[in-house]
Structures are given as C-alpha cells and as structure tokens.
Amino acid sequence: MNASVLTILLFILDYSFSAVAWAVFYFLRKTQIEGSSFSSDPNFLLGVLFIPLIWIFIYLLQGTYHDVRRLFRLRILNLTLGATLIGVLVVFFLFLLDDQITGYKQYYKSILLLTIVLFTFLIIPRFLFVSYIVHKIHSRKAGFRTLLVGGSDKAVEIYNEIQSSPKGYGTDFVGFINLNGVDTLLKDKLPYFGHFDDVDGILRKYEIEEVIIALESSEHDRLKAVLSRLEGGQLKIKILPDMYDILSGTVEMSNIFGALLIDINSEVMPVWQRVFKRLLDILISSLALIFLVPLFLVLAVITKLTSPGPIFFLQDRIGMNGKSFQIIKFRTMINDAEKAGPQLSSSNDPRITRIGRFMRKYRIDEFPQFLNVIFGHMSLVGPRPERQYYIDKITELEPQFHQLTNVRPGITSWGQVKFGYAENVEEMLARMKFDLLYLKNRSLALDFKIMLYTVLIVFKGAGK
C-alpha cells in the first residue's frame, strides 16, 4: 500500500468530486432557486475548474494528505465536515454575495444547498476510500514498518499480545534491536537488527515508520537516552506507561489488544502551521531570488575578480531525517581551504577572503541558500545544518543533537541569532541549546521573530 499512490488517488478523488459537486450546485441553484435556465457559460466552466482548489487548499491545511494511511472513518468525517463548512463560507463571500437576488432567503437557500451537495458528494468517496485502507490494515494486508526496541520479557509480551490479536491495527513488526544482550526468545520471533547504538542506520536501512520501546516509563534515565535518539521527524514512537502516567491522564493513550502504550508526539507545530510554513518558505525564497539577482551578479563578479576559485561554495550537509544534501553559499574562503581536512572557521581565520569577511559580517554569503529552500533541502528557519564529521563528534558528547536533524535545517536559526557562528565543538554544543529550545517550541510566531532578528543582524552587520 504505497503512501504516495494513495495520496495522489485521494487528491484526484477530492478534486474530481468537488468539481462535480460545484456543477450540481450550480445547476440546482439556477433552476430551483433562481428559477432560470441552465447554460454552461464561461463562469460555470471556470468554477468547475478552479473553485475545487479552495477545498483542496483547506484539506492541505488540515493535514489530510500528510499521511493518508493513518486516516480513519471518524477523522475523515470530521475533516470533511469542517472543510465543507469553512469552504462554503469562503465561496459565499467570494462568489455568491454580490449576486443579484430577489430576497435574502436566496442566500440562505444557496448556502444550505451548497453545504448539503458538497458534503454528500465528498463524504461518500472519501468514506469508501478510508474504509478500504482500514480494511487492509485490519486484515493485516498493510501496516507500518515497526521496530521493537528492547530484549526483555516485556518486549516478548508486547509482541505476543499484538500478534495474537484477531484484528490488525497497523503494527507490522520487521525486527528488533536491544539495549543489552540478544534475547533468545525474541530472536526466535523477529529478525535481530543489532544493538541500539546502530539505530540511526537501522531506521534508514529498513525504512522504519514506527518504534515501540519495551521499557517501563519508570526507567526514566534509560528511556530519556533512547528517546533523545529517536524523537522527532516522521517516526511514530510508543512506550509503556507506568501507573503515574495512567492516573495523571496527561498523555495520549492507545489501547492495542490489552497492551497500553503511550503515543509520544514530539511535533509541537500544528499541521496547518507546517503547511503554511512550507508555502511561506517557497514564496519568500522565490521573491528573494528574483529581487536579489542584481546583488548576486555584483557579488559574483567581485568574488571571481578578488580570489581565484569558483563563485559558489558547495558542501555536503546533513538535512532532515539524516539525508545528505549540498548546501549552496557564496565562497568566502580561499580555494581548497579544507585540503587538510574539516576545519571550523574563526573570527581571524586567514583563509577568509576580504570580500568573504564582508559577506560573513552581513550574512550575505547565505543568500544562495534560498535555492536550497525551494529544492526542499532547507527552510527559512530551522537548526543550521552540519557536516557528518562534526555531528559524530557532537553526539559523542551530547546524543540529543540527533534531534536537530528531525526537521528541515534553516538559513537562519535561534542558535544563529543568539550565538552566531561556532568556532569549535564546545561552541556548537552551546549553540545547540538554543536550537533545541526552538525545536521544542516551534511555531509560526517564533519563526517570524527569528526572521525579524536576522534582518536586524543583516542590516547592522552584526553577524559573528
């Protein structure tokens, strides 16, 4: 059950049936409410083509297409009802309010008719679509690739309870890793992928989507260390609750065949804000690249004339979910500045060119990264991307640094604003605290605040 195929299919269903719903509404409104004849004029055809995009946009903000495999019937009912009501109001004020009418009752009839027609034409195909997904999951013909962490009797117990259920709920165990020695009982049931120290490579190699941690949440120290390596990104994490967790009622619980599990949700930014953030990334970056073309041309000429070597500097960095990409910057150092190996720059680094020092002061060297944002490698705001060499060094001292790779890295960050460029691993660790704070408190409001501070730094030339 390919996630991309399902997403495209749901998108086509939504657009097609929204178009049909608008056509039916237009016909009924003309013939039943206005008492006139129907004709497929240009307004009708334009409406059929473009008005469905309003509901598609609302579905995007709702996060409907984020992971369609996790939709269930009650959720799709709530999403469809909410999107219908919001969309009807938008369409009314944009397209129906200025119509010539004989009385205000026509407005009420039009709103009611559009709501009924749209909801009816959308909920039926969507409900059947989600029912198909649910059936696949319940019959164990589809599921989420799940890794079991732990090799104790508790891990065996969880595995047995989930597997013995007569109905599947999406847990497709592909293997296990442990924190101690290899557990022979669990090894007889599942493939053994190795020790937890190798978890990052294991998650990527086996395309893991969910992790169940077979540790009591009362084992706080061990659990904290495990979560620091796993938490964030698209990965769904579940742990065992202790009695305090259950009584406090402060956690989201899911009852899986008698095995109570806590769903760890590290995503603090609502879906609509994540969608809006990505749209803003693309819009602002596109406008910036257009308006900065003259500046780019001037800097390109000066860089080329004042120092031998390429105009742009490309370097492998680690992005979201540990994927490598090439960051684009104006070259600010002499050519082959790292021929002796990876080195961090310092305030008085002799490798920095004269024009490079100016660009660093005003952060102009970072401007080409707007291309990285459009390509999807980066965001406007997010933890600064690092090289794998330094990530390995930092995580030896502080494993929580792995969490910073669970989101798109940014052109600017809270750490960059508050701390600036890091000249050694110790300063990287100090800057990391600000980026972790951002990670736990992400919001559009905080992003705007960071961008505002960044603009002030650029104009003041206060870049460290």
C-alpha positions as CSV (number, residue, x, y, z in Angstrom):
1,M,0.0,0.0,0.0
2,N,2.2,2.8,-1.3
3,A,1.7,6.1,0.6
4,S,2.4,8.3,-2.4
5,V,0.0,6.4,-4.7
6,L,-2.8,6.7,-2.0
7,T,-2.1,10.4,-1.5
8,I,-2.4,11.1,-5.3
9,L,-5.5,9.0,-5.5
10,L,-7.2,10.8,-2.6
11,F,-6.2,14.2,-4.2
12,I,-7.8,13.1,-7.5
13,L,-10.9,12.0,-5.8
14,D,-11.2,15.2,-3.8
15,Y,-10.7,17.4,-6.8
16,S,-13.0,15.4,-9.1
17,F,-15.9,15.1,-6.7
18,S,-15.6,18.8,-5.6
19,A,-15.9,19.8,-9.3
20,V,-18.9,17.5,-9.7
21,A,-20.5,18.9,-6.5
22,W,-20.0,22.5,-7.8
23,A,-21.5,21.6,-11.1
24,V,-24.6,20.1,-9.5
25,F,-24.9,23.0,-7.1
26,Y,-24.7,25.5,-10.0
27,F,-27.4,23.6,-11.9
28,L,-29.7,23.3,-9.0
29,R,-29.2,27.0,-7.9
30,K,-30.0,28.2,-11.4
31,T,-33.0,26.0,-12.0
32,Q,-34.5,25.6,-8.5
33,I,-33.5,28.7,-6.5
34,E,-33.3,31.4,-9.2
35,G,-35.9,29.9,-11.5
36,S,-33.8,30.5,-14.6
37,S,-32.5,28.1,-17.3
38,F,-29.1,26.5,-17.0
39,S,-26.3,27.1,-19.5
40,S,-22.7,26.1,-19.4
41,D,-21.3,29.6,-19.8
42,P,-17.7,30.5,-19.1
43,N,-18.4,31.3,-15.4
44,F,-19.7,27.8,-15.0
45,L,-16.7,26.2,-16.6
46,L,-14.2,28.3,-14.7
47,G,-16.0,27.5,-11.5
48,V,-15.8,23.8,-12.2
49,L,-12.1,24.0,-12.9
50,F,-10.9,26.4,-10.1
51,I,-13.3,26.5,-7.2
52,P,-12.5,22.9,-6.1
53,L,-8.9,24.2,-5.4
54,I,-10.4,26.1,-2.4
55,W,-11.3,22.8,-0.7
56,I,-8.0,21.3,-1.8
57,F,-6.2,24.1,0.0
58,I,-8.3,23.7,3.1
59,Y,-7.5,19.9,3.1
60,L,-3.8,20.7,2.8
61,L,-4.0,23.0,5.9
62,Q,-5.9,20.3,7.7
63,G,-3.1,17.8,7.0
64,T,-5.4,15.4,5.2
65,Y,-2.7,14.5,2.7
66,H,0.1,14.3,5.3
67,D,-0.2,10.5,5.7
68,V,-3.4,9.2,4.3
69,R,-2.7,5.7,5.6
70,R,-3.4,6.9,9.1
71,L,-6.8,8.2,8.3
72,F,-9.8,6.6,10.0
73,R,-13.5,6.9,9.4
74,L,-14.4,9.3,12.3
75,R,-11.4,11.5,11.4
76,I,-12.3,11.8,7.7
77,L,-15.9,12.6,8.8
78,N,-14.7,15.4,11.0
79,L,-12.2,16.7,8.4
80,T,-14.8,16.7,5.6
81,L,-17.5,18.4,7.7
82,G,-15.0,21.1,8.9
83,A,-13.6,21.7,5.4
84,T,-17.1,21.8,3.9
85,L,-18.4,24.5,6.3
86,I,-15.2,26.6,6.0
87,G,-15.2,26.3,2.2
88,V,-18.8,27.1,1.8
89,L,-18.3,30.4,3.8
90,V,-15.3,31.3,1.7
91,V,-17.1,30.6,-1.6
92,F,-20.2,32.5,-0.4
93,F,-18.3,35.7,0.4
94,L,-16.1,35.5,-2.6
95,F,-18.5,34.4,-5.4
96,L,-22.1,34.4,-4.2
97,L,-22.5,37.5,-2.0
98,D,-22.6,40.0,-4.9
99,D,-25.2,38.1,-7.0
100,Q,-28.4,39.7,-8.0
101,I,-31.2,38.3,-5.7
102,T,-34.9,38.9,-5.1
103,G,-34.6,38.3,-1.4
104,Y,-32.2,37.3,1.4
105,K,-33.8,33.9,1.6
106,Q,-32.0,33.0,-1.7
107,Y,-28.7,33.5,0.2
108,Y,-29.8,31.0,2.9
109,K,-31.0,28.5,0.4
110,S,-27.8,28.8,-1.6
111,I,-25.6,28.2,1.5
112,L,-27.7,25.3,2.6
113,L,-27.8,23.7,-0.8
114,L,-24.0,24.1,-1.4
115,T,-23.3,22.6,2.1
116,I,-25.6,19.6,1.5
117,V,-24.4,18.9,-2.1
118,L,-20.7,19.3,-1.3
119,F,-20.7,17.3,1.8
120,T,-22.7,14.5,0.2
121,F,-20.5,14.3,-2.9
122,L,-17.3,14.4,-0.8
123,I,-18.0,12.2,2.2
124,I,-19.2,9.1,0.1
125,P,-16.0,8.6,-2.0
126,R,-13.8,9.7,1.0
127,F,-15.5,7.3,3.4
128,L,-15.2,4.4,0.9
129,F,-11.5,5.3,0.3
130,V,-10.7,5.3,4.0
131,S,-12.7,2.1,4.6
132,Y,-10.6,0.4,2.0
133,I,-7.4,1.5,3.9
134,V,-8.9,0.4,7.3
135,H,-9.9,-3.0,5.8
136,K,-6.3,-3.5,4.5
137,I,-4.9,-2.7,7.9
138,H,-7.4,-4.8,9.9
139,S,-6.8,-7.8,7.6
140,R,-3.0,-7.4,8.1
141,K,-2.5,-6.9,4.4
142,A,-1.0,-3.5,5.1
143,G,0.7,-1.8,8.0
144,F,3.5,0.4,9.3
145,R,7.0,-1.0,9.4
146,T,7.6,-1.3,13.1
147,L,10.8,-1.7,15.1
148,L,10.7,-3.2,18.6
149,V,13.3,-1.7,21.0
150,G,14.2,-4.0,23.9
151,G,15.1,-7.6,24.5
152,S,13.4,-8.3,27.9
153,D,10.4,-10.4,28.8
154,K,8.3,-7.2,28.4
155,A,9.3,-7.0,24.7
156,V,8.2,-10.6,24.2
157,E,4.9,-9.9,26.0
158,I,4.1,-6.9,23.9
159,Y,5.0,-8.8,20.7
160,N,2.8,-11.7,21.6
161,E,-0.2,-9.6,22.6
162,I,-0.1,-7.6,19.3
163,Q,0.4,-10.6,17.1
164,S,-2.2,-12.7,18.8
165,S,-5.0,-10.2,18.2
166,P,-7.6,-11.3,15.7
167,K,-7.6,-7.9,14.1
168,G,-4.6,-6.0,12.8
169,Y,-4.1,-2.3,13.8
170,G,-1.2,-1.4,11.5
171,T,1.7,-2.8,13.6
172,D,3.9,-4.6,11.1
173,F,7.0,-5.9,13.0
174,V,10.1,-6.1,10.8
175,G,12.7,-6.7,13.5
176,F,14.1,-5.7,16.9
177,I,17.1,-4.2,18.4
178,N,18.1,-4.3,22.1
179,L,19.8,-2.3,24.8
180,N,21.6,-5.2,26.4
181,G,22.4,-8.7,25.1
182,V,20.5,-10.6,22.5
183,D,17.3,-12.1,23.8
184,T,16.9,-15.6,22.5
185,L,13.1,-15.7,22.9
186,L,12.5,-12.6,20.9
187,K,15.2,-13.6,18.4
188,D,13.2,-16.7,17.6
189,K,10.2,-14.5,16.7
190,L,11.8,-11.5,14.9
191,P,15.0,-10.7,13.0
192,Y,17.7,-9.2,15.2
193,F,19.0,-6.0,13.6
194,G,21.7,-5.2,16.2
195,H,22.4,-3.0,19.2
196,F,20.7,0.3,19.8
197,D,24.0,2.1,19.2
198,D,23.4,1.5,15.5
199,V,19.8,2.7,15.5
200,D,20.2,5.6,13.0
201,G,21.5,3.4,10.3
202,I,18.9,0.7,11.1
203,L,16.0,3.2,10.8
204,R,17.1,4.3,7.4
205,K,18.1,0.9,6.1
206,Y,14.8,-0.8,7.0
207,E,12.6,2.3,6.3
208,I,11.1,2.1,9.8
209,E,7.9,4.1,10.4
210,E,7.0,3.2,14.0
211,V,9.0,2.2,17.1
212,I,7.7,0.5,20.2
213,I,10.1,0.9,23.1
214,A,9.7,-2.0,25.5
215,L,10.9,-0.1,28.6
216,E,8.9,0.9,31.6
217,S,8.5,4.7,31.6
218,S,9.6,4.5,35.3
219,E,13.1,3.7,33.9
220,H,13.5,7.4,33.3
221,D,17.2,7.6,32.7
222,R,17.4,4.8,30.1
223,L,14.2,6.0,28.5
224,K,15.4,9.6,28.1
225,A,18.6,8.3,26.4
226,V,16.6,6.2,24.0
227,L,14.0,9.0,23.2
228,S,16.8,11.5,22.6
229,R,18.0,9.4,19.7
230,L,14.5,8.6,18.2
231,E,12.2,11.5,19.0
232,G,11.1,13.8,16.2
233,G,10.6,13.7,12.5
234,Q,8.0,11.4,10.9
235,L,8.8,8.5,13.2
236,K,5.9,7.4,15.5
237,I,7.1,6.3,18.9
238,K,5.2,4.4,21.5
239,I,6.3,3.5,25.1
240,L,4.9,1.6,28.1
241,P,3.2,3.8,30.7
242,D,3.7,3.5,34.4
243,M,0.8,3.9,36.9
244,Y,1.5,7.6,37.3
245,D,1.2,8.2,33.6
246,I,-2.2,6.4,33.6
247,L,-3.6,8.2,36.7
248,S,-2.4,11.7,35.6
249,G,-4.2,11.5,32.3
250,T,-1.7,13.9,30.8
251,V,-0.6,11.5,27.9
252,E,-2.3,10.2,24.8
253,M,-3.1,6.6,25.2
254,S,-3.8,3.9,22.7
255,N,-5.2,0.5,23.7
256,I,-3.6,-2.1,21.5
257,F,-5.1,-5.5,22.3
258,G,-4.6,-5.2,26.0
259,A,-1.1,-3.6,25.7
260,L,-1.4,0.0,26.8
261,L,1.0,2.2,25.0
262,I,1.8,6.0,25.2
263,D,2.0,7.7,21.9
264,I,5.0,10.1,22.0
265,N,4.1,13.2,20.0
266,S,7.2,15.5,19.6
267,E,5.6,17.6,16.9
268,V,4.6,20.8,18.6
269,M,3.7,22.7,15.4
270,P,0.1,22.1,14.2
271,V,-0.3,20.7,10.7
272,W,-1.8,23.9,9.3
273,Q,1.3,25.8,10.5
274,R,3.7,23.3,9.0
275,V,1.9,23.6,5.6
276,F,1.8,27.3,5.9
277,K,5.5,27.4,6.8
278,R,6.4,25.5,3.7
279,L,4.3,27.7,1.5
280,L,5.9,30.8,3.0
281,D,9.4,29.2,2.5
282,I,8.7,28.8,-1.2
283,L,7.0,32.2,-1.7
284,I,9.6,34.3,0.2
285,S,12.6,32.4,-1.3
286,S,11.2,32.8,-4.8
287,L,10.7,36.6,-4.3
288,A,14.1,36.9,-2.6
289,L,15.9,35.2,-5.5
290,I,14.1,37.5,-8.0
291,F,14.9,40.7,-6.2
292,L,18.4,39.8,-5.3
293,V,19.6,39.0,-8.8
294,P,21.4,42.3,-9.2
295,L,23.2,41.8,-5.9
296,F,24.1,38.2,-6.8
297,L,25.7,39.4,-10.1
298,V,27.8,42.1,-8.3
299,L,29.0,39.6,-5.7
300,A,29.7,37.0,-8.3
301,V,31.9,39.4,-10.2
302,I,33.7,40.7,-7.1
303,T,34.3,37.1,-5.8
304,K,35.7,36.0,-9.1
305,L,38.0,39.0,-9.5
306,T,39.4,39.2,-6.0
307,S,40.2,35.5,-5.4
308,P,40.9,32.5,-7.7
309,G,38.3,29.7,-7.5
310,P,34.6,29.2,-8.0
311,I,32.0,31.8,-7.2
312,F,29.8,29.4,-5.2
313,F,30.8,27.0,-2.4
314,L,29.1,23.6,-2.3
315,Q,29.4,21.3,0.7
316,D,27.7,18.2,1.9
317,R,25.5,18.8,4.9
318,I,23.1,16.6,6.8
319,G,19.4,17.6,6.4
320,M,16.1,16.3,7.7
321,N,16.0,12.7,8.7
322,G,19.7,12.4,8.3
323,K,19.6,12.8,4.5
324,S,22.7,14.5,2.9
325,F,22.4,17.5,0.6
326,Q,24.7,20.1,-0.9
327,I,24.4,23.5,0.7
328,I,25.0,26.5,-1.6
329,K,26.9,29.5,-0.4
330,F,29.0,32.3,-1.9
331,R,32.6,31.3,-1.5
332,T,34.1,33.3,1.4
333,M,37.4,31.5,1.7
334,I,40.4,30.8,-0.4
335,N,40.1,27.9,-2.8
336,D,40.9,24.4,-1.2
337,A,40.5,25.9,2.3
338,E,39.9,22.5,3.7
339,K,42.5,20.4,1.9
340,A,44.0,19.4,5.3
341,G,40.6,18.1,6.4
342,P,37.4,19.5,8.0
343,Q,38.0,22.8,9.9
344,L,35.7,25.3,11.5
345,S,36.4,29.0,10.8
346,S,37.3,31.5,13.5
347,S,37.0,35.3,13.7
348,N,40.5,35.9,12.5
349,D,40.7,32.9,10.1
350,P,43.4,33.7,7.5
351,R,41.6,31.6,5.0
352,I,38.7,34.1,4.7
353,T,39.0,36.5,1.8
354,R,38.4,40.2,2.1
355,I,35.1,40.1,0.3
356,G,34.3,36.9,2.2
357,R,34.8,38.7,5.5
358,F,32.3,41.4,4.4
359,M,29.8,38.9,3.3
360,R,30.0,36.9,6.5
361,K,29.5,40.1,8.6
362,Y,26.3,40.8,6.8
363,R,25.3,37.1,6.3
364,I,25.2,37.7,2.5
365,D,27.1,34.5,1.8
366,E,24.0,32.6,3.0
367,F,21.6,34.2,0.4
368,P,22.1,31.5,-2.3
369,Q,20.5,29.0,0.2
370,F,17.2,30.3,-0.9
371,L,17.7,27.8,-3.7
372,N,18.1,25.0,-1.1
373,V,14.8,26.1,0.4
374,I,13.0,25.9,-2.9
375,F,14.5,22.5,-3.6
376,G,13.1,21.3,-0.2
377,H,16.5,20.8,1.4
378,M,16.1,23.6,3.9
379,S,13.6,26.0,5.4
380,L,13.9,29.7,6.1
381,V,14.1,29.0,9.9
382,G,15.5,25.8,11.4
383,P,18.6,24.5,13.1
384,R,21.7,25.1,11.0
385,P,22.8,22.0,9.0
386,E,26.1,20.5,10.0
387,R,28.6,18.1,8.4
388,Q,28.5,14.5,9.3
389,Y,32.1,14.8,10.7
390,Y,31.0,17.3,13.3
391,I,27.7,15.6,14.0
392,D,29.6,12.5,15.0
393,K,31.9,14.5,17.3
394,I,29.0,16.4,18.9
395,T,26.8,13.3,19.5
396,E,29.6,11.6,21.3
397,L,29.2,14.3,24.0
398,E,25.5,15.0,23.6
399,P,23.2,12.5,21.9
400,Q,20.3,15.0,21.9
401,F,22.0,16.7,18.9
402,H,20.4,14.0,16.7
403,Q,17.0,15.6,17.4
404,L,18.1,18.7,15.3
405,T,18.1,16.5,12.2
406,N,14.4,15.7,12.6
407,V,13.3,18.9,10.9
408,R,14.4,20.8,7.9
409,P,17.6,22.9,8.6
410,G,17.3,26.6,8.2
411,I,19.1,29.5,6.6
412,T,18.8,31.2,10.0
413,S,18.1,29.7,13.4
414,W,17.5,30.7,17.0
415,G,21.1,29.5,17.7
416,Q,22.5,31.5,14.9
417,V,20.7,34.6,16.1
418,K,21.6,34.2,19.8
419,F,25.1,32.7,19.4
420,G,26.3,33.2,15.8
421,Y,28.9,31.1,14.0
422,A,30.6,28.3,16.2
423,E,34.4,28.1,16.1
424,N,34.7,24.7,17.9
425,V,32.7,21.8,19.1
426,E,32.2,23.4,22.5
427,E,30.6,26.4,20.9
428,M,28.5,24.1,18.8
429,L,27.2,22.5,22.0
430,A,26.4,25.9,23.4
431,R,24.5,26.9,20.3
432,M,22.7,23.6,20.3
433,K,20.8,24.6,23.4
434,F,19.1,27.4,21.6
435,D,18.2,25.2,18.7
436,L,16.8,22.5,21.0
437,L,14.7,25.2,22.7
438,Y,13.4,26.3,19.2
439,L,12.7,22.6,18.4
440,K,10.5,22.2,21.5
441,N,8.7,25.5,20.9
442,R,8.3,25.8,17.2
443,S,5.5,28.0,15.8
444,L,5.0,30.5,13.0
445,A,5.2,33.3,15.6
446,L,8.6,32.2,16.7
447,D,9.7,31.8,13.1
448,F,8.7,35.4,12.3
449,K,10.5,36.6,15.5
450,I,13.7,34.8,14.4
451,M,13.5,36.2,10.9
452,L,13.0,39.7,12.2
453,Y,16.1,39.4,14.4
454,T,18.0,38.0,11.4
455,V,17.0,41.0,9.3
456,L,18.2,43.3,12.0
457,I,21.6,41.5,12.2
458,V,22.0,41.7,8.4
459,F,21.3,45.5,8.3
460,K,23.5,46.1,11.4
461,G,26.3,44.0,10.1
462,A,26.4,42.2,13.5
463,G,26.9,38.7,12.2
464,K,29.5,36.9,14.2
